[in-house]
Amino acid sequence: MKKQIKKIAFLTSGGDAPGMNAVIRAIVRSCVYNGIIPIAVHKGYEGLINGSFEEMNARSVKGIINKGGTIIKTARSSEFRTKSGRKKAYNNLIDHSIDGLIVVGGDGTFNGAYIFNKEFKFPVIGIPATIDNDIFGTSHTIGFDSALNTVVEAIDKIRDTASSHNRLFFIEVMGRDAGHIALNTGVAAGAEEILIPEENLGLKRLIKSLKRSKNTGKSSSIVVVAEGDKTGKNVFELKDYVDKHLPEYEVRVSVLGHIQRGGAPSCFDRVLASRMGVSSVDSLLKTKSNVMVGIKNNKIFLTPLIDAVKGKSKINSELLKISDIMSI
Ligand code: F6P
C-alpha cells in the first residue's frame, strides 16, 4: 500500500523569476485545501541541507501573488551537487517526516531533483520557473511572459532616444543559452536584427543588413542581442566592430541586466503559476514522482524530469522569419 501524503516541502532554486511567489501561494493553499501540511524550505537546496524549514498556513502567503522575487529566497547550491550534501538533505526530510518535495526553478534545479530522486527514491515534482523559457516539456516557464513585458517596455524607451539622435543601439538581454527573450522582444519592439545563440548568422550579414537599413532611409536602429549569442563578440565588441566597418553610424550599447528578473508578475504568469502549483500538489497526491509540470496548448501535462533536463526547448522558427520580413 502507498504511503499517505501528510507533509509536502517546497523550495525555489536557481535564478528567481516573477511568479515564483504566486506558485508558492498556490502550493501552500492547495496543500491546506487537501489537509496537507506545507513546509517551506528557505534558500533552495541549501535550506534542504541546513534544515532551514518553516511550516506555513493559508495566511502565510497572503499579499504575495503580485510580488516579484521569492519570499522563501533562492540560491544555486554547490553542496547539493555532492553526494554527501544530498544525503544531509535526505536525512532532514526524513527527520521532518516529509513525504514529498516540490522544486521550483530551471534545468539546474531539475537535474539536482532527478539525481536526488534516483539516489533516495524520494518523491519529487518540478515546476519550471525561469525567465529564459529554456525548458523542454513546456511552452511557457513561469516568469518568461513578465520578463518579456519588462524588456519590451525598456526597448520602447530606448527607441525614443535612439530615433531622436539617429543612433544605432545594441541592447543585450538575458538568455545565457537561449534566445527566446531576444527573439520575442525583438519582434515585439521592431528590432532590425536579433542575435541569438541558436542561430549564428555571422557578422557579415549584420553589417550588410545595417547598410541596407541606412540606404533605405531608416534613421535609427535597434539590435537585440541575447547574452549567449554566438557571434563571438559581446555587445561592446559589436559596437567596436560597427564603429570600424560602418563609421556613418553613431552606436550606443545598453545592457538591461537584472531588471529583467524583477517586478510584478504579469497576469499570464500569475495564472500559470497558480495552475502549476495546484497541479504539482495533485500530482504528488496521485503518487506521481520524478516529473515536471508543464503546459502545452493551454493544457497542463507532465514530462519525466530526465526529459526536461536532457531535452532542448526549440526556438520559434516562424518568429525568425517574421523578424526578417519586418526589418526590410
Ligand atoms: O535566470 C536565468 C538567467 O537569467 C540567465 O539568463 C542569466 O545568464 C543568469 O540567470 C544570470 O544569473 P545570476 O543572477 O546568477 O548572475
Boltz pocket constraint, residues with backbone or C-beta under 6 A from the ligand:
constraints:
  - pocket:
      binder: B
      contacts: [[A, 14], [A, 15], [A, 16], [A, 130], [A, 131], [A, 132], [A, 174], [A, 175], [A, 176], [A, 177], [A, 227], [A, 261]]
      max_distance: 6.0
